[in-house]
Amino acid sequence: MRNIIVSTILLFIGQMSWAQTITGVVKDTANSPISYATVVLYSLPDTTYVSGAITNREGQFKLTAVESKQLLLQVSSIGYKTRYLPAITDQTIVLEQDVVSIDEVVVKGTRPISKLISGGVQIKVANTVLSGIGTGNDVLKRIPMITGDNGRFKVFGRGDARVYINNREVRDPSELDKLNSADIERVEVISDPGARYDATVAAVINIQTAQKPGEGFSFNARSSFYTGENNDYINQISTNYRKEGLDVFANLYYSNISSLLKGDISQIVDVDTLWCQNSYTNGGMRSNALNGTVGVNYEINENHYIGLRYDIKTSPQKNTKDIYLTSDIYADGVLYDKWKNRELKRTANRPVSQVNLYYAGQLGNLSVDFNADYYCGGTDTEGMHVEMSEEFGERTLYSASHIDNSLLAGKLQLAYPIGKGKLSVGSEYVDISRNDEYSNKDLPGFTSKVNVDETNLALFTEYKVLTNIGNFSIGLRYEDANYDYLVDDEVADDKSRHYRQWFPNASYATKIDKVELQLSYTSKVVRPSYRELSGNLAYGNRFMIETGYPFLKPTVRQDLSLMIVWKIVQASVRYVHQKNAIVTWIDRFESDPKVSVLTSSNLHELPKLAAMIAIAPTFGIWKPQLSCGIHKQWLDLTSYGINVRLDKPSFFGSFNNTFDLSGNFMINLDAAYNSKGHLSTSYIYKDSFLVDCSISKSFFDKSLQVKLAISDIFNQNRAVNEIMMPQTDLKNLYHFDNRALSFTVRYYFNSARSKYKGDAAGADALNRF
């Protein structure tokens, strides 16, 4: 027995003597880290699987080996050549990009390189033509599947996207203009976000920046001037100081923006009398913003980070809206009245404050990510409606609104490698309060006070695993949301809600020869905004008022998608089924049926199909990108009392051209087209075609950049729609003053990105504010 015990102890000691930890970092040839690369450890000579890992955002990995045999590492990532090398700890592994040839045109390091990742696609920006395009805004506008501008973007087939920089959500749209395209490593377009994201998040755009080495002080400044039918100004400066593990940053942004609006409005109401209102509107809006950010990030060591960030948004002056409306009113074809109305609103934005505190760390193989957020802010608006009627005289109506918002939220996420994959679990808690008061003493029934108190507890888990036949991901999110709806400080039980919902997601990705494919399924929810839930009545004119609908139900979305990437071609097909779809609706005012009530409502279901394809080749200095696609919905409103089908498809296309010239000159010529078609309960009855052009030049090793641009050259930016409802047909055509000549100067000194790793908890609620 003693011999057996001694032998067992010796065997255990022998095993312990061979136990080892293999660490390292994976980078590309530009010395940038490669995240989500697959690292597999094998024993030789039989190549038996020992363990595996996926690199983190910094390209780092850690493996534990208990084999006494010789070990081999296999390192691979889509878009790069696979490498095999001896398993040595603390080594830097460099992967080379694949080179593809199309019709004798070599594409290497000039066009964005795309590859599939879990839930979406990743586009490399560093060392491509996009790295010299200008700003983060300029980069996103030229990514396939993305449309939009000025910090607000949509992902094809999914709708509004949340934009992140280094996994921290962007709250201030101007932040993308502060970001130098040369600092961007890659862009991840996640069209099917997993369980770690809020169930309301339809799509995510995550910009990963390249961390530049070095310490000391850095800053970048930008000044832009826009001139068209009016003049606009934007100025900003960002600073950063880095010393060893300490990173301190501050940003300041000021804008003064005015916009003009012209429109034709036609409304037909068929009740006891056939009413026809033909209107022309003309006016403008002016807004100003002074936003600031200060923060600190401290790297305790390579495995532990903490940070604090404070954002404040103010408006030094009141934002104004001044709209004139002239109308001719007909009753059964006979002139009934003529109006000349004016709507004047002045909004004072009380300072909006947001604080974020975070910790990100690595405890052995366990990753820990914690965020806490506090938010408060509000607005005060004064309104004046002057109505001059030929038949009924003149009257002036005064209104006022007061809105307060506050939020407290926390989010914890843990991740641990299990087998060949990684398991993530987490929890998120949000506590929200919104106070919405509206008064119009000149109109009875238009004064109200509404409060919404909301708590939301979420639990989520996700597992990703790599196998010989492809990559699998499966996740599940549970949300318990409670809404207390108060009217005049009394709980309205019939309007309060309590939801308990499960949201699963799954994806499978594989590679067949050089074709990458990913099939994904997600379940999401679209919760009504607080404005859509508000029962306050907002006066428009004698024939139109606007209000929310407190009985709105959340929309539940089921998405099934297929994404394909082949060389420089990217394609996707998506089917979406929406239950209780939230749409724009027009009802009749109960006490006066000729008055239309613009509100929101739920449809039982709304299925949609979307498909797109994009190609981005290179021909010398010319780098074109062509995208086209189709949207199709199936909606029959017969059961809602409207004998109409809204199922006409709409088509879109874009053709972006970049000419990368010598002498650090760059020319961009971009065109976009959208056709007629049905969108929800609206019909877009006119095509749109936009063309933008810009030329830029960099000086002093790209530290100084000047850019001259013309937007909407042919002045075709407009919003058109027709809404056909029971007893109502509303048709709108609005023109905007987007055609403008702009001049921008940017200067970068010792440019560096903050190391801040914080994310925002309670992201859904902040966006719904």
C-alpha positions in Angstrom: 0.0 0.0 0.0 2.9 2.4 0.9 4.5 1.8 -2.5 1.2 2.6 -4.2 0.8 5.9 -2.3 4.5 6.9 -3.0 4.0 6.1 -6.7 0.8 8.2 -6.8 2.5 11.1 -5.2 5.5 10.9 -7.5 3.2 10.8 -10.5 1.3 13.8 -9.3 4.5 15.8 -8.7 5.6 14.8 -12.2 2.4 16.1 -13.7 2.7 19.3 -11.7 6.2 19.8 -12.9 5.0 19.8 -16.5 2.0 22.1 -16.0 2.6 25.4 -17.7 0.8 28.5 -18.9 1.2 29.7 -22.5 0.5 33.4 -23.0 1.0 35.7 -25.9 -0.4 38.4 -28.2 -1.5 38.2 -31.8 -0.9 41.1 -34.1 -1.0 42.0 -37.8 1.9 43.3 -39.9 0.9 46.9 -38.9 1.6 45.9 -35.3 -2.2 46.2 -34.5 -3.8 43.6 -32.2 -6.1 41.0 -33.8 -9.1 40.4 -31.5 -11.1 37.2 -31.6 -8.4 35.2 -33.3 -8.5 31.4 -32.6 -5.5 29.9 -30.7 -5.4 26.1 -30.4 -2.8 24.1 -28.5 -1.9 20.6 -29.7 0.5 17.9 -28.4 3.0 16.3 -30.8 3.6 14.1 -32.6 -0.1 12.9 -32.7 -1.6 16.5 -32.7 -4.0 15.7 -29.9 -6.1 18.7 -28.9 -5.0 20.1 -25.5 -6.8 23.4 -25.1 -8.0 26.5 -27.0 -8.8 30.2 -26.5 -9.9 33.3 -28.3 -7.9 36.5 -28.2 -9.3 39.4 -26.3 -9.7 43.0 -27.6 -6.0 43.6 -27.1 -5.1 40.4 -29.1 -4.0 38.6 -25.9 -4.5 35.0 -25.0 -3.8 32.5 -22.2 -3.7 28.7 -22.4 -3.0 26.1 -19.7 -1.1 22.9 -20.7 -0.7 19.8 -18.5 1.0 17.7 -21.2 4.5 16.4 -20.9 4.9 16.2 -24.7 6.1 18.7 -27.2 3.4 21.3 -27.9 2.3 23.1 -31.0 0.2 26.3 -31.5 -2.2 26.9 -34.3 -3.2 30.6 -34.7 -5.9 31.6 -37.2 -8.3 34.4 -38.0 -10.5 35.0 -41.0 -8.8 37.2 -43.5 -5.3 36.2 -42.4 -3.0 33.3 -43.1 -3.0 30.5 -40.5 0.3 30.0 -38.6 1.8 27.0 -36.8 4.6 27.5 -34.4 6.1 26.1 -31.2 4.3 26.8 -28.0 6.5 29.3 -26.2 5.1 31.6 -23.6 5.1 35.4 -23.8 5.6 35.6 -27.6 4.2 38.0 -30.2 2.6 36.2 -33.1 2.2 38.1 -36.4 -0.4 37.1 -38.9 -0.2 38.1 -42.6 -3.3 39.2 -44.5 -4.6 37.0 -47.4 -4.1 38.5 -50.8 -6.9 37.9 -53.4 -6.8 38.6 -57.1 -9.8 39.5 -59.2 -9.5 39.8 -63.0 -5.8 40.6 -62.7 -6.5 43.5 -60.3 -4.6 42.8 -57.1 -6.4 43.9 -53.9 -4.1 44.2 -51.0 -4.1 46.7 -48.2 -6.1 49.3 -50.2 -9.8 48.3 -49.7 -11.4 47.5 -46.4 -11.0 43.8 -45.7 -14.2 42.1 -44.5 -14.7 39.0 -42.5 -17.5 37.5 -40.6 -17.7 37.7 -36.8 -20.3 36.5 -34.4 -23.5 38.3 -35.3 -22.1 40.4 -38.1 -19.2 41.4 -40.1 -15.8 43.1 -39.4 -14.3 45.6 -41.7 -10.6 46.5 -41.4 -9.8 50.2 -41.7 -6.2 50.5 -40.7 -3.8 50.6 -43.7 -6.7 50.9 -46.1 -8.0 53.9 -48.1 -10.6 54.5 -45.4 -7.8 55.4 -42.8 -7.2 58.7 -44.7 -10.9 59.6 -45.3 -11.2 62.1 -42.5 -13.4 61.3 -39.5 -15.3 58.5 -37.9 -18.4 59.8 -39.6 -16.7 59.7 -43.0 -15.7 56.1 -42.4 -19.1 54.8 -41.4 -20.8 56.4 -44.4 -18.6 54.3 -46.7 -19.2 50.9 -44.9 -21.5 48.5 -46.7 -24.8 47.9 -44.9 -24.6 51.3 -43.1 -26.5 54.5 -44.0 -26.7 57.8 -42.2 -24.6 60.7 -41.1 -23.7 63.1 -38.2 -23.5 60.3 -35.6 -26.9 58.7 -36.4 -26.7 55.6 -38.5 -28.9 52.7 -39.6 -27.9 49.1 -40.5 -29.5 47.7 -43.5 -32.6 45.6 -42.7 -32.3 46.3 -38.9 -33.0 50.1 -38.5 -31.3 52.4 -36.0 -27.9 51.3 -34.7 -26.2 51.9 -31.4 -22.7 53.2 -32.1 -19.8 52.2 -29.8 -16.2 53.3 -29.7 -14.0 50.6 -28.0 -17.2 49.0 -26.6 -18.4 52.3 -25.0 -21.7 53.6 -26.4 -21.5 57.0 -28.1 -24.0 59.4 -26.5 -22.9 62.5 -28.2 -23.2 62.3 -32.1 -20.4 64.8 -32.4 -17.9 62.3 -30.9 -17.6 60.6 -34.3 -16.5 63.9 -35.8 -13.8 64.1 -33.1 -12.4 60.7 -34.1 -9.6 60.7 -36.7 -10.0 58.0 -39.3 -6.3 57.2 -39.0 -6.9 56.1 -35.4 -9.5 53.5 -36.4 -8.3 49.9 -36.5 -11.6 48.3 -37.6 -15.4 48.6 -37.6 -17.7 45.8 -36.5 -21.2 45.9 -37.9 -23.2 43.6 -35.6 -26.6 43.2 -37.3 -27.7 40.4 -34.9 -26.6 41.5 -31.4 -26.4 38.7 -28.8 -27.8 38.3 -25.3 -25.2 40.7 -23.7 -26.9 43.6 -25.4 -30.2 45.1 -24.3 -33.2 43.3 -25.9 -34.1 46.6 -27.6 -30.8 46.9 -29.5 -31.5 46.1 -33.1 -28.0 46.7 -34.4 -24.5 47.7 -33.2 -21.7 49.5 -34.9 -18.5 49.1 -32.8 -15.5 51.1 -33.8 -12.2 49.7 -32.4 -9.3 52.2 -32.3 -5.6 51.4 -32.6 -3.9 52.1 -29.3 -0.8 54.2 -30.0 2.3 53.8 -27.9 3.9 56.7 -26.1 3.1 59.0 -23.2 2.7 62.7 -22.7 0.2 65.3 -23.8 -1.8 65.2 -27.1 -4.7 67.1 -28.5 -6.7 67.5 -31.7 -8.8 70.5 -32.8 -11.4 71.0 -35.5 -13.2 74.0 -36.9 -16.0 73.8 -39.5 -17.9 76.4 -41.4 -21.0 75.6 -43.4 -22.8 78.0 -45.8 -25.9 77.5 -47.8 -29.2 79.2 -47.2 -27.8 79.9 -43.7 -24.4 79.7 -41.9 -23.5 77.0 -39.3 -20.4 76.6 -37.1 -18.9 73.7 -35.2 -15.7 73.9 -33.1 -14.2 71.3 -30.9 -11.0 70.3 -29.1 -10.0 67.0 -27.5 -7.0 66.6 -25.1 -5.4 63.6 -23.5 -2.5 63.1 -21.1 -0.9 59.7 -20.6 1.7 58.8 -18.0 2.5 55.1 -17.3 -0.8 53.6 -16.2 -2.6 57.0 -15.8 -4.8 58.3 -18.7 -6.6 61.7 -18.3 -8.8 63.1 -21.0 -11.1 66.1 -21.7 -13.2 67.2 -24.6 -15.1 70.4 -25.4 -17.6 70.9 -28.3 -19.6 73.9 -29.4 -22.1 74.1 -32.3 -24.5 76.7 -33.6 -26.8 75.1 -36.3 -29.7 76.5 -38.1 -32.0 74.8 -40.6 -34.8 75.8 -42.9 -37.9 73.9 -43.7 -40.4 74.3 -46.6 -43.3 72.0 -47.2 -46.6 71.3 -48.8 -49.2 69.5 -46.8 -52.6 68.1 -47.9 -55.1 66.6 -45.6 -58.5 65.1 -46.6 -61.0 64.1 -43.9 -64.2 62.4 -44.9 -66.7 62.5 -42.0 -70.2 64.1 -42.2 -68.5 66.7 -44.5 -65.6 66.2 -46.9 -62.9 68.5 -45.5 -59.8 69.4 -47.5 -56.9 71.3 -46.1 -54.1 72.5 -48.4 -51.2 74.1 -46.6 -47.8 75.5 -47.2 -45.3 75.7 -44.4 -42.1 77.7 -44.2 -39.8 78.3 -41.3 -36.7 77.5 -39.5 -35.0 76.0 -36.4 -31.9 77.1 -34.6 -30.0 75.0 -32.0 -26.8 75.4 -30.1 -24.9 73.1 -27.9 -21.9 73.3 -25.5 -20.8 69.9 -24.4 -17.9 68.8 -22.2 -16.3 65.6 -21.1 -13.7 64.8 -18.5 -12.5 61.4 -17.4 -9.7 59.3 -16.0 -8.6 55.8 -16.7 -6.1 54.0 -14.5 -4.3 50.8 -15.5 -3.5 49.1 -12.2 -1.6 46.4 -14.1 -2.1 44.6 -17.4 -5.1 42.7 -16.0 -7.0 45.4 -14.1 -8.5 48.7 -15.3 -10.7 51.3 -13.5 -12.1 54.5 -14.8 -14.5 57.4 -14.3 -16.1 59.6 -16.9 -18.4 62.7 -16.6 -20.3 64.2 -19.5 -22.3 67.4 -19.4 -24.5 68.8 -22.2 -25.8 72.4 -22.2 -27.3 75.0 -24.5 -26.0 78.5 -23.7 -29.1 79.9 -25.5 -32.6 78.6 -26.0 -33.2 76.5 -29.0 -35.9 78.0 -31.2 -38.5 76.8 -33.7 -40.4 79.3 -35.8 -42.8 78.0 -38.4 -45.4 79.8 -40.6 -48.4 77.9 -42.0 -50.8 79.2 -44.6 -53.9 77.1 -45.3 -57.0 77.0 -47.5 -59.9 74.9 -46.1 -62.6 73.5 -48.3 -65.9 71.9 -47.1 -67.6 69.7 -49.7 -65.6 71.6 -52.4 -66.6 75.0 -51.2 -64.0 77.4 -49.7 -64.6 77.4 -45.9 -61.8 79.4 -44.5 -58.2 80.7 -45.0 -55.6 80.7 -42.2 -52.3 82.3 -41.6 -50.7 80.6 -38.5 -47.4 81.0 -36.7 -45.9 78.5 -34.3 -43.1 79.7 -32.1 -41.3 77.5 -29.6 -38.4 78.2 -27.3 -36.7 75.3 -25.5 -34.3 75.7 -22.6 -32.2 72.5 -22.1 -31.3 72.2 -18.5 -27.8 70.7 -18.1 -27.7 67.0 -18.8 -25.2 65.2 -16.6 -24.1 61.6 -17.0 -21.5 59.8 -14.9 -20.0 56.4 -15.8 -17.8 54.3 -13.5 -16.2 51.1 -14.7 -13.9 48.2 -13.8 -12.5 45.8 -16.4 -10.2 43.0 -15.3 -8.9 39.5 -15.7 -8.8 37.2 -12.7 -7.0 34.1 -14.1 -9.1 32.9 -16.9 -12.2 34.8 -15.7 -12.9 38.2 -17.4 -14.9 40.7 -15.4 -16.6 43.8 -16.8 -18.7 46.1 -14.5 -20.3 49.5 -15.3 -22.5 51.9 -13.3 -24.3 54.9 -14.7 -26.2 57.9 -13.4 -28.1 60.3 -15.7 -30.2 63.4 -15.1 -31.5 66.2 -17.2 -34.6 67.8 -18.7 -36.2 70.6 -20.8 -38.5 73.5 -20.4 -40.4 74.6 -23.5 -42.6 77.7 -24.1 -44.9 77.7 -27.1 -47.0 80.3 -28.8 -49.6 79.6 -31.6 -50.9 82.7 -33.4 -53.9 81.9 -35.6 -55.4 84.4 -38.1 -58.6 83.2 -39.6 -60.6 85.1 -42.2 -63.9 83.7 -41.0 -63.3 83.2 -37.2 -60.9 86.0 -36.4 -57.6 85.9 -34.6 -56.5 84.1 -31.4 -53.2 83.4 -29.6 -52.7 80.2 -27.6 -49.9 79.8 -25.1 -48.5 76.4 -24.0 -45.7 75.2 -21.7 -44.0 71.8 -21.1 -41.7 70.6 -18.4 -39.7 67.3 -18.7 -37.4 65.7 -16.1 -35.5 62.5 -16.7 -33.3 60.5 -14.3 -31.7 57.1 -14.4 -29.5 54.8 -12.2 -28.2 51.6 -13.8 -25.6 48.9 -13.3 -24.3 46.1 -15.5 -22.0 43.1 -14.6 -20.6 40.7 -17.2 -18.4 37.6 -16.5 -16.7 35.4 -19.2 -14.8 32.2 -18.7 -13.3 29.7 -21.3 -15.0 26.3 -21.3 -13.8 23.6 -23.6 -13.1 25.1 -27.0 -15.4 28.0 -26.4 -16.2 30.8 -24.0 -19.2 31.2 -21.6 -20.5 34.6 -20.7 -23.0 35.4 -18.0 -24.3 38.7 -16.7 -26.9 40.9 -15.2 -28.2 44.5 -15.8 -30.5 46.6 -13.6 -32.1 49.9 -14.6 -34.2 52.3 -12.5 -35.8 55.2 -14.5 -38.1 58.1 -13.6 -39.7 60.5 -16.1 -41.9 63.5 -15.3 -43.8 65.0 -18.3 -46.0 68.1 -17.7 -47.9 70.0 -20.4 -50.2 72.9 -20.0 -52.4 75.0 -22.4 -54.7 77.2 -20.4 -56.5 78.5 -23.5 -57.8 75.0 -24.4 -59.7 72.9 -21.9 -58.5 69.4 -21.5 -55.0 70.1 -22.8 -53.3 70.4 -19.4 -51.9 67.2 -17.9 -49.2 65.7 -15.7 -47.8 62.2 -16.5 -45.1 60.3 -14.6 -43.5 57.0 -15.7 -41.5 55.0 -13.2 -39.7 52.0 -14.7 -37.5 49.2 -13.3 -35.9 46.6 -15.5 -33.9 43.6 -14.4 -32.1 41.5 -17.0 -30.2 38.2 -16.8 -28.2 36.9 -19.8 -25.9 34.1 -20.8 -24.1 33.3 -24.1 -21.8 30.5 -25.2 -19.5 30.6 -28.2 -17.6 27.6 -29.4 -15.3 26.8 -32.3 -15.6 23.4 -33.9 -14.2 21.7 -37.0 -17.4 22.3 -38.9 -17.8 26.0 -37.9 -18.4 28.5 -35.1 -21.5 28.2 -33.0 -23.0 30.9 -30.7 -26.1 30.6 -28.6 -27.5 33.0 -26.0 -30.5 33.8 -23.9 -31.7 37.0 -22.2 -34.4 37.4 -19.6 -35.9 40.8 -18.9 -38.4 41.7 -16.1 -39.7 45.2 -16.8 -42.2 47.0 -14.6 -43.9 50.3 -15.7 -45.9 52.4 -13.2 -47.9 55.0 -15.1 -49.1 57.9 -13.0 -51.6 60.6 -14.0 -51.6 63.7 -11.7 -49.5 61.7 -9.2 -52.1 58.8 -9.0 -51.2 55.4 -10.4 -53.2 54.5 -13.4 -53.5 50.7 -13.1 -55.0 50.3 -16.6 -52.0 52.0 -18.2 -49.3 50.4 -16.0 -47.5 47.4 -17.4 -45.4 44.4 -16.2 -43.5 42.4 -18.8 -41.5 39.2 -18.3 -39.9 38.1 -21.6 -37.3 35.7 -22.9 -35.1 36.6 -25.9 -33.0 33.8 -27.4 -30.4 34.2 -30.1 -28.2 31.7 -32.1 -25.8 31.8 -35.0 -23.7 29.4 -37.0 -20.7 30.5 -39.2 -18.5 28.5 -41.5 -16.2 28.8 -44.5 -16.5 26.9 -47.7 -13.4 27.4 -49.8 -13.1 31.2 -49.8 -16.8 31.9 -49.1 -17.7 32.8 -45.5 -21.3 32.2 -44.4 -23.3 33.0 -41.3 -26.8 32.1 -40.4 -28.3 34.0 -37.4 -31.5 34.1 -35.5 -32.4 36.8 -32.9 -35.4 37.8 -30.8 -35.7 41.5 -29.9 -38.2 44.0 -28.6 -39.0 47.5 -29.6 -40.4 49.4 -26.6 -42.4 52.6 -27.2 -40.6 55.9 -26.4 -41.8 58.0 -23.5 -43.2 60.5 -25.9 -45.2 57.7 -27.6 -46.6 56.7 -24.3 -47.5 60.2 -23.1 -51.2 61.0 -23.0 -50.5 64.7 -23.2 -52.3 66.5 -26.0 -50.2 68.8 -28.1 -52.0 71.4 -30.2 -51.1 71.7 -33.9 -53.9 73.7 -35.6 -57.7 73.7 -35.7 -57.7 70.4 -37.7 -54.7 68.6 -36.1 -53.5 67.6 -32.6 -50.8 65.2 -31.5 -50.7 62.8 -28.6 -49.2 59.5 -27.5 -51.0 56.3 -26.6 -50.5 55.0 -23.1 -51.8 51.5 -24.0 -49.1 50.8 -26.6 -47.6 47.3 -26.4 -43.9 46.6 -27.1 -43.1 45.2 -30.5 -41.5 41.7 -30.5 -39.2 41.0 -33.5 -38.1 37.7 -34.8 -35.1 38.0 -37.2 -33.6 35.3 -39.5 -30.6 36.3 -41.6 -28.0 34.9 -43.9 -24.7 36.8 -44.5 -22.1 36.0 -47.1 -18.6 37.4 -47.6 -16.6 36.4 -50.7 -13.4 38.2 -51.4 -14.5 41.8 -52.0 -18.2 40.9 -52.2 -20.6 41.2 -49.3 -24.3 40.1 -49.3 -27.1 39.6 -46.9 -30.7 38.4 -46.8 -33.0 39.0 -43.8 -36.6 38.1 -42.9 -38.2 40.0 -40.0 -41.5 39.2 -38.3 -42.9 41.9 -36.0 -45.7 41.2 -33.5 -47.6 44.3 -32.2 -45.6 46.5 -34.6 -45.7 50.2 -33.4 -46.7 52.5 -36.3 -47.9 56.0 -36.9 -51.7 56.2 -36.9 -54.4 58.9 -37.3 -57.7 58.8 -35.3 -60.6 61.2 -35.0 -60.9 63.6 -32.1 -63.9 62.4 -30.1 -65.6 65.7 -29.4 -65.0 67.1 -33.0 -64.6 64.4 -35.7 -63.2 66.7 -38.3 -60.1 67.1 -36.1 -57.3 64.5 -36.8 -55.4 63.0 -33.9 -51.8 62.1 -34.9 -50.7 59.3 -32.6 -49.2 55.7 -32.5 -50.8 52.3 -32.5 -50.0 48.6 -32.6 -50.5 46.4 -35.7 -51.1 42.7 -35.0 -48.1 41.7 -37.3 -45.8 43.3 -39.9 -43.5 40.9 -41.8 -40.6 42.3 -43.9 -37.9 41.0 -46.2 -34.6 42.8 -47.0 -31.7 41.8 -49.3 -28.6 43.6 -50.3 -25.2 43.1 -52.1 -22.1 45.3 -52.1 -18.8 45.1 -54.0 -15.7 47.2 -53.4 -12.8 46.6 -55.9 -9.7 48.7 -56.5 -8.5 50.0 -59.8 -5.3 51.9 -59.2 -6.1 55.3 -57.6 -9.9 54.7 -58.0 -11.6 52.8 -55.2 -15.3 52.5 -56.0 -18.0 50.8 -53.8 -21.3 49.8 -55.2 -24.3 48.7 -53.1 -27.8 47.9 -53.9 -30.8 46.3 -52.2 -34.5 45.9 -51.8 -37.0 46.3 -48.9 -40.4 44.5 -49.0 -43.2 44.4 -46.5 -46.6 42.7 -46.4 -49.3 44.8 -44.8 -53.1 44.6 -45.5 -55.1 47.2 -43.6 -58.5 45.8 -44.6 -59.2 44.5 -41.1 -58.5 48.0 -39.8 -61.2 49.6 -41.9 -58.9 50.7 -44.8 -59.3 49.0 -48.1 -55.6 49.2 -49.1 -52.5 47.0 -49.2 -49.1 48.5 -48.3 -46.7 46.0 -50.0 -45.0 47.9 -52.7 -41.2 47.2 -52.5 -38.6 50.0 -52.3 -35.1 49.8 -53.9 -32.0 51.6 -52.9 -28.5 52.0 -54.3 -25.3 53.8 -53.5 -22.1 54.4 -55.5 -19.2 55.8 -53.5 -16.0 56.7 -55.3 -12.7 57.6 -53.6 -9.7 58.8 -55.7 -6.5 58.5 -53.6 -4.1 60.9 -55.4 -0.5 61.7 -54.8 0.5 64.5 -52.6 -1.9 63.5 -49.8 -4.9 64.6 -51.9 -8.2 62.7 -51.8 -11.4 63.2 -53.7 -14.7 61.7 -52.8 -17.8 61.6 -55.1 -20.8 59.8 -53.6 -24.3 59.2 -54.9 -27.3 57.6 -53.2 -30.8 56.6 -54.6 -34.0 55.6 -52.9 -37.1 54.6 -54.8 -40.8 54.9 -54.1 -42.3 52.2 -51.9 -44.3 51.4 -48.7 -42.7 51.9 -45.3 -44.8 50.8 -42.3 -48.1 52.7 -42.7 -46.6 55.4 -45.0 -46.1 55.5 -48.8 -42.9 57.2 -50.0 -44.4 58.6 -53.3 -41.3 60.2 -54.8 -37.8 58.9 -55.6 -34.8 60.6 -54.0 -31.3 61.1 -55.4 -28.4 62.7 -53.4 -24.9 63.5 -54.6 -22.1 64.8 -52.4 -18.5 65.7 -53.3 -15.4 66.6 -51.3 -11.7 67.2 -51.7 -9.1 67.1 -48.9 -5.4 67.4 -48.4 -3.1 66.6 -45.5 0.0 68.4 -44.5 2.9 67.9 -42.1 2.8 64.1 -42.0 -1.0 64.2 -41.8 -1.1 66.4 -38.7 -3.0 69.1 -40.5 -6.0 68.4 -42.8 -8.2 70.8 -44.8 -11.3 69.7 -46.5 -13.7 71.4 -48.9 -17.1 69.7 -49.5 -20.4 70.3 -51.2 -23.4 68.3 -49.8 -26.6 67.6 -51.8 -25.3 69.2 -55.0 -28.7 69.0 -56.8 -30.7 70.0 -53.7 -32.8 66.9 -53.7 -32.9 66.1 -50.0 -36.6 65.9 -49.1 -39.0 63.9 -47.0 -42.2 62.7 -48.7 -44.9 60.4 -47.4 -48.6 59.7 -47.6 -50.6 58.1 -44.8 -54.0 56.6 -45.6 -56.1 56.0 -42.5 -59.8 55.5 -41.8 -61.6 58.7 -43.0 -58.2 60.4 -43.5 -55.6 60.9 -46.2 -52.5 62.9 -45.1 -49.8 63.8 -47.7 -46.5 65.6 -46.8 -43.7 67.0 -48.9 -40.8 68.7 -47.0 -37.7 70.3 -48.4 -34.6 70.8 -46.3 -31.6 73.1 -46.7 -28.9 70.4 -46.8 -27.2 71.8 -49.8 -24.2 73.6 -48.4 -20.6 74.4 -49.0 -18.4 73.5 -46.0 -14.8 74.1 -45.1 -13.1 72.2 -42.3 -9.7 72.4 -40.7 -8.3 69.8 -38.3 -5.1 69.6 -36.5 -3.7 66.7 -34.6 -0.8 66.9 -32.1 0.7 63.7 -30.9 -2.7 62.1 -31.5 -3.7 59.4 -29.1 -6.9 57.7 -28.1 -8.1 57.5 -24.5 -7.8 54.0 -23.0 -11.2 54.4 -21.4 -13.0 51.0 -21.4 -16.2 51.9 -19.8 -19.6 50.9 -21.3 -23.0 52.4 -20.5 -25.5 50.5 -18.4 -29.2 51.2 -19.1 -28.5 52.0 -22.8 -32.1 51.4 -23.9 -33.6 53.8 -21.4 -31.2 56.6 -22.3 -32.0 56.4 -25.9 -35.8 56.4 -25.2 -35.4 59.6 -23.3 
